[in-house]
């Protein structure tokens, strides 16, 4: 019997809110993109890549999952880190299901257990998700599951690879089975509630994260100053500011003769044209905002952490 036939036969529509939590780089954003079916969250190997609580929506004939991707929980070193932790923890309030992601390629440790302790206290349904299973042998996956099993009263255990898609459908089915009967919280054709300006800023920041190493990526903030659609030429004009904390970082981002900044723009433009469905003119400028990561007000103006 198909999903539509099941509803016609008296089945009920299920819906609810699902939060992804875990340590940095556990693959939460990659899994969100995989479930939604397109890129709405940026990804990189840099800690604190995710700075927003990002909502993705997956709707089927019988179920709607409203998925909240959160910044990775970690030991904070500045006001930004504290804000990101608070944002992630607040996203646990009032949800129907929590998926705790564990990286199969790294031994489960005290940091993972600390995150799981927050999950264990919740009344919501709980799913242990061992991600990146494609990178390790089965015995390693089994060891990860056994290490994490005592940390909470898990309603389900799922092993998957967000990168390849293996096991993702089974995870969606497991979440769906744990959600209550409910309405469509979002239109069926909507896959995120993220404002366009925020997504544009994040796609730009992703290219910087992937182009530079060490301290520079953590010191980057991006704000869209203006977006203007020119209908006659099907062109979106975007003006954005890249914020750094020191003059030396500004020089690195711009590069010799502006070459580094030009390359960032070229890479970002390709993603933005796919996101917006039109040609893009992208104007990028770099501005120094000293020690902005220590300034809670500035952090929230960027929309990071609790400022979303």
N, C-alpha and C positions, 0 to 999 in steps of 0.2 A: 504494500500500500504506500503510495506517495505521501509526502508531507502535506500537500493540499488535501488529499483524500482523507488523511488522518483527522484534519480539522473539520472537514465536512461530516465525518462520522462521529463528531462529538468531542474530539481532542481539544485541549486547551492551549492557548498561546502563552508562552513563557517569556519573561523578560527580566532584566535586572542589571545591576551595576557590579562590575568585576574590576578589582584593582590588581595590577602587577607590581610586586615588590621584590627586592633582592639587592645584592651588592652591585656596585658599579661594574658594567661590562658583562652582566649575566645574560644579556641578549633580550631584554624586555622590549626595547624599541623595534628590534628586528622581528620579534614575534608579533607585535602589534601590526606592523606593516604587512606581514604575511597573512594575518587573519583578515585584515581590512581589504587586501587585494591590491593596494598601491602604496606608494611611499608618502606617508604623512608625517613620519618622525625621522629625525636625522640620526645617523649612526656613525661612530668612529671608535677607535681603540682608546681614546682619551677619556680619563675619568671626568665626571661632571659634564659629559656630552649633553645629557638630558637635563634641562634647567626648568622646564615647564611641566605642569601636570597636563598631559595631552590626552584628550578623549577621542577614541575611535569607536565606530559603530559597525557591527556586523549583523545584518538582518536576513533571516531565512523565512520560509513559509510558516514555520512553527515557533520561531524564537528570535528575540533581539538581544544581543550582547552589547552593553555599553561599557567599553573597556577603558580604564584609566591607567595610562603609563606614568610612572613616577620617576623622579631622580633616584639614582642609586644611593642607598643608605651607607654612610661611611663616617669615619671620625673626622669632624669638621676642623679646619685650620683657620677659618676666617668667617666673617659674617655671611658671605655667600654660601659657604658650606653649611652653616647653621640654618639658613633660610631654606636650603634645598632639603635638608633632613626634616625640618618642620613641615614642609610642603608634602613630602612623601608620607609622613606619619598621619597628617590630617586627612590624606586621601583614603585612609583605612576606615574612617568614621562612616557608619551607616550603609556600608556596601553589603551586597548579598553574597559575594564570593571573593576570596583572596587567593591569588595564584602566587606562590613563593617560588621564584626561579633560582635554581642552583646550577652553576657552571660545571658541566661534567668534566671539563678539561683541567680543573683546578681542585685540589683536595679540599673537601668541606672543612671549614675552620671556625674559629671563635667568632669572626665577623659574621659569617653566615648564621651561626647559632644565635647571635645577638638579634639579628633581623627576625629570625624565626620565633624568638621569644615574644616579640610584638604581635606576630601573627597568632600565636597560641592563645593570647588573651581575648581574642575576638569571638563574638557570637556567630560571625559569618561562616559559611561553608569554606573549607580550606583544601587547596590542592597543592601538592608538592610536584613541581615541574623540574625535571632534570633536562636541561637544554644542552645543546652542542654535542649530542650523543654521536654525531657523525665523526667526531674528532678522536674518539677513544674506543677501546675494546669493550665488549659486553661486561667483562668482569669488573672493569672500572666503574661502569654505570651502576652495576649491582652494589658495589661498595659505597657509592655516593648515596644511593637510596637507603641502604642500611644505616649509614651514618646519620642521615637526616630524619629517619623514621621516628626516633624517640622525641624529637623536638616539638611536635604538636600532634594533635589528634586529627590526622589527615582523612578527609572524606574520599580522596582519590589520589592516585600517584600516576603521573604521566611522564613518559620519556619521549623526547622529540628533538628535532633539529629545526630551529626557526630558519636557518640559512637554506636548507634543502627542501623544507616542507614536510619531511618525514615525521609522522605522528601528530601533525598539527590538527588534522581533521578529527582525530580521536580526542585530542584535548578539547576542541570546541564542543564535541558531543558530551564530554564529561562535564564541562561547565554548564551546558544547556540543561542537563539532567538535574543539576543542583539549584537551578533558578526557580523562583516562584512563578505562579501564573501572574500575568501582568499585561499592561498595554504597550503599544508602540510609544516609546519615549521620544523617538526621533522619526522623521519621515523615512520611509523604506529606502529611498535613494540617497540618503545622507550618510557619509562615512566619517565625518569629523565635525566638531563644533569649533575648531580652532580658527580664529580670524585670519584672513589672508595675509595681513601685514605681519603677523607673528610668524606664519609659516615661511614667508619670504625672508624675513630676518634670520630665521633658523637655517634655511637652506644656504644662505650666504656664510653663516658661521661654520656650518659643516665643512665647507671647502677650506676654510682657514685651519680648522682642526686637523684636516687630512694633509695639509701642506706644510705645517710647521710642527716642531716638537718642543719639548722642555716647557719653559715657563710661559711662553707667548700664548698658547691656546687658552690657558686658564684665565689670562688677563683680558680676553676678548669679550666685548659685548657689542651687539649689533642692534641698531634701531632704524626702522624705516621712517624717513622724514616725509616722503610724499609718494603717492602712487596715482598716476593719471592715465586713463585709457583713452587712446585716440582712435575713435571708431572708423574713420575713413581709411586708415592704414592698418587697422587691426593690430595696434601696437600699444603695449603697456610701458609707460615711462616710470621707472623706479629710481628714487634717490634715497640712498642709505648711508648712514654713518657707522663706521667701524671704530669702536672705542678701545683704547689701550691705556695702560697705567703709566708708561714712561716713554720719553722721547726715543730711547733706543729701540723700543718695541715698534714704534711708529715707523722707524727707518727699515726695520726688518719686514714689516707687512707691505710697505711700499716697494722696497727693493731697488736695485740699481736702475735708474732711468724709469722707475715706475713699473718694471717688468713683473714683479711678484704680484702687485695689485691687479695688473691687467690679466694675469693668469687666473687669479681668484675670480675675477669678473667673468671670464670666458667659461670657466667650469660651472659657475653658479647659473649663468644665463641658460645653459642647456636644460638644467633641472627646472628652472623657473618657467621656461616656455612650455615644458611638459605639464607643470602644475597648473598654469594659467590658461593654456590652450590658445596662446597667441604669441606673436613676436614680442621680444622684450628689449628695451633699451635700459641698461643698468649703469647708473652713475654711482661710483663708490668713492667715499672720502674717508680719511683717517683722522681721528681727533684724540688728543690725550686728555684723560680724566683721571688724575692721579689717585691711586689707591681706592678706586671705586668699589672694589670687592669688600672693603671694610665699612662702606657706607650703606646702611640698610635702606635708607630712602632712595638712593640711586639704584640699588639692586631691584627694588620694587618698581621703580620707574621703567626699568628694562622689562618688567613683567616676569622676572625670575622668581622661583620659590613661591612664597606666599603672595607675591605681587601679581600672580596671574589673575 
